[in-house]
């Protein structure tokens, strides 16, 4: 939540991954809490197609009740051969240069999903911000 060496904390969290709009998009909706306040976030992700074939590129948008202002963060990234989806975007931080987020989504097993978020300084240095490990119930 803060740059290292800030202490980490644990939060109960839920995540729901659902195909939407006829299966063309993936929606990830999650809940969590911090200091007694409930929060939620939603990502809408879509594989980019070239002539109807997945290109490996993905795009989307992300909103979160704690991490952002009222503007969705535009996401762009790739899905690699191992199945790791990595997307990111930048946000203004006046008067400083833009900061960034990188978000990875991976499924190491049929009933497991990991959602990991990194915040990036204007110089491109990343720090772990959020690590969610979810299992299907």
C-alpha positions in Angstrom: 0.0 0.0 0.0 3.0 2.3 0.6 6.5 2.1 -0.8 8.8 -0.4 1.0 9.7 -0.9 3.7 6.0 -0.3 4.8 4.5 -3.3 6.5 2.2 -5.5 4.6 -1.3 -6.5 5.8 -3.8 -9.2 5.1 -7.3 -8.7 4.0 -10.2 -11.1 3.3 -10.9 -10.8 -0.4 -13.2 -12.3 -3.0 -12.8 -12.5 -6.8 -15.3 -13.4 -9.4 -14.0 -14.0 -13.0 -16.8 -14.1 -15.5 -17.0 -14.0 -19.3 -19.3 -11.2 -20.5 -20.7 -9.7 -23.7 -21.1 -13.1 -25.4 -17.8 -14.3 -24.0 -15.7 -11.7 -25.8 -14.6 -10.0 -22.6 -13.4 -11.2 -19.2 -14.6 -9.4 -16.2 -12.7 -9.7 -12.9 -14.6 -8.2 -9.9 -13.0 -8.3 -6.5 -13.6 -7.1 -3.0 -11.2 -6.4 -0.1 -10.9 -4.2 3.0 -8.3 -1.9 4.5 -8.5 -0.3 8.0 -12.1 -1.4 8.5 -13.4 0.0 5.2 -14.7 -2.2 2.4 -13.4 -1.7 -1.1 -14.1 -3.2 -4.6 -12.6 -3.2 -8.0 -13.4 -4.3 -11.5 -11.3 -5.1 -14.5 -12.7 -5.6 -18.0 -10.1 -7.4 -20.2 -10.3 -8.4 -23.9 -7.9 -10.2 -26.2 -7.1 -8.3 -29.3 -7.9 -10.1 -32.6 -6.3 -9.7 -35.9 -8.5 -11.1 -38.7 -10.4 -13.1 -36.0 -7.3 -14.6 -34.5 -5.9 -13.8 -31.0 -2.7 -11.8 -31.4 -1.5 -12.2 -27.8 -2.1 -8.5 -27.1 -4.8 -7.6 -24.5 -6.5 -4.4 -23.6 -9.0 -3.3 -21.0 -9.9 -0.9 -18.2 -9.6 -1.0 -14.4 -11.5 0.8 -11.6 -11.0 0.4 -7.9 -12.6 2.3 -5.0 -9.3 2.8 -3.2 -6.5 2.9 -5.8 -7.9 5.5 -8.2 -9.8 8.7 -8.9 -13.0 8.6 -10.9 -11.3 7.8 -14.2 -10.8 4.2 -15.3 -7.2 3.2 -16.0 -6.7 2.1 -19.6 -4.8 -1.2 -19.7 -2.6 -2.7 -22.4 -0.4 -5.8 -22.3 0.1 -9.4 -23.4 -0.6 -13.0 -22.7 2.6 -15.0 -22.8 3.0 -18.7 -23.8 2.9 -19.8 -20.1 -0.6 -18.2 -19.6 0.6 -15.2 -17.7 -1.5 -12.1 -18.6 0.4 -8.9 -17.8 -1.4 -5.5 -18.4 -0.6 -2.0 -17.3 -1.2 1.7 -17.7 -0.2 5.0 -16.3 -2.0 7.7 -14.3 -1.2 11.4 -13.7 0.4 12.4 -10.4 0.8 16.2 -10.8 3.1 18.0 -10.4 5.2 14.9 -10.9 5.4 12.7 -14.0 2.9 9.9 -14.5 3.1 6.8 -12.3 2.0 3.4 -13.4 0.4 0.1 -12.5 1.2 -3.4 -13.8 -1.3 -6.1 -13.1 -0.7 -9.8 -13.7 -3.3 -12.5 -13.8 -2.4 -16.2 -13.8 -4.0 -19.5 -13.2 -1.4 -22.0 -11.9 -4.2 -24.7 -11.5 -7.8 -25.3 -12.6 -9.3 -23.9 -9.5 -6.6 -21.2 -8.6 -6.2 -17.6 -9.8 -3.5 -15.2 -8.8 -4.0 -11.4 -9.2 -0.9 -9.4 -8.5 -0.5 -5.6 -8.8 2.7 -3.6 -8.9 2.9 0.2 -8.7 5.6 1.8 -10.8 7.4 5.1 -10.2 8.0 7.6 -13.0 11.5 6.0 -13.4 9.9 2.6 -14.0 10.9 1.1 -10.6 8.1 -1.4 -9.6 7.0 -2.4 -6.1 4.6 -5.1 -5.1 1.3 -3.4 -4.1 -1.3 -6.2 -3.9 -1.1 -10.0 -4.1 -4.4 -11.9 -4.3 -4.4 -15.7 -4.3 -7.9 -17.1 -4.9 -9.3 -20.6 -5.0 -12.6 -21.7 -6.5 -15.2 -22.6 -3.9 
